[in-house]
């Protein structure tokens, strides 16, 4: 009897670092086999080695650019080549970009849309059809607490996270009479390389010293997914922040976010 007869399979995009890597650790700790996907082969190899050192029984890697149609198709082909069903799909890969919209790089923003939205939709379409046919499976979408408010100086990024929030919630409703569950993760400011990559290290959010631990975020996500929650907002502090944002007017909520994301705000 081989591993696929014993252990379920989790596929995690953006699984080489940050929340994605910690999600992979959670699934490994709960006896899942892993397929982690990301763009950088070296980072993927390091992550796989670390996961195996931490006790993961089986870690497959797929180095692909999920901002491209070809990259998404390659990942799905690699999934199919395993010859086994996907029990959990974590649609986690994503990037951000900060700054005034009139000054930010259009190509970077279009690429962000392709990764955060287009690639996520395409991969979900492929894998979800198989899950529905089996009447079994779980999908976790990594959105953001940013999806509870307008996001000045992250206008395009915030829009992508709003999309993922409601895309996930809509699919959950569509699938409510099936054996497939959908959960949306909405983390707050987390201690990853996000702000450096998003060119936001000079912002108040980027300079925060009490960022959330990605391991805590991943554990909350795993527990919520297994409990079939519609959404997961890690920690009481973040739940209170989200609830407050959704009670404020859009204008007021946007001003709150501006205080965190405006370039130079971290120097005040």
Secondary structure, 3 states (H helix, E strand, C coil): CCHHHHCCEEEEECCCCHHHHHHHHHHHHCCCEEEEEECCHHHHHHHHHHHHHCCCCCEEEEECCCCCHHHHHHHHHHHHHCCCCCCEEEECCCCCCCCCCCCCCHHHHHHHHHHHHHHHHHHHHHHHHHHHHHCCEEEEEECCHHHHCCCCCCHHHHHHHHHHHHHHHHHHHHCCCCCEEEEEECCCCECCCHHHHCCCCCCHHHHCCCCECHHHHHHHHHHHHHCCCCEECCCHHHHHHHHHHHHCCHHHHHHHHHHHHCCCHHHC
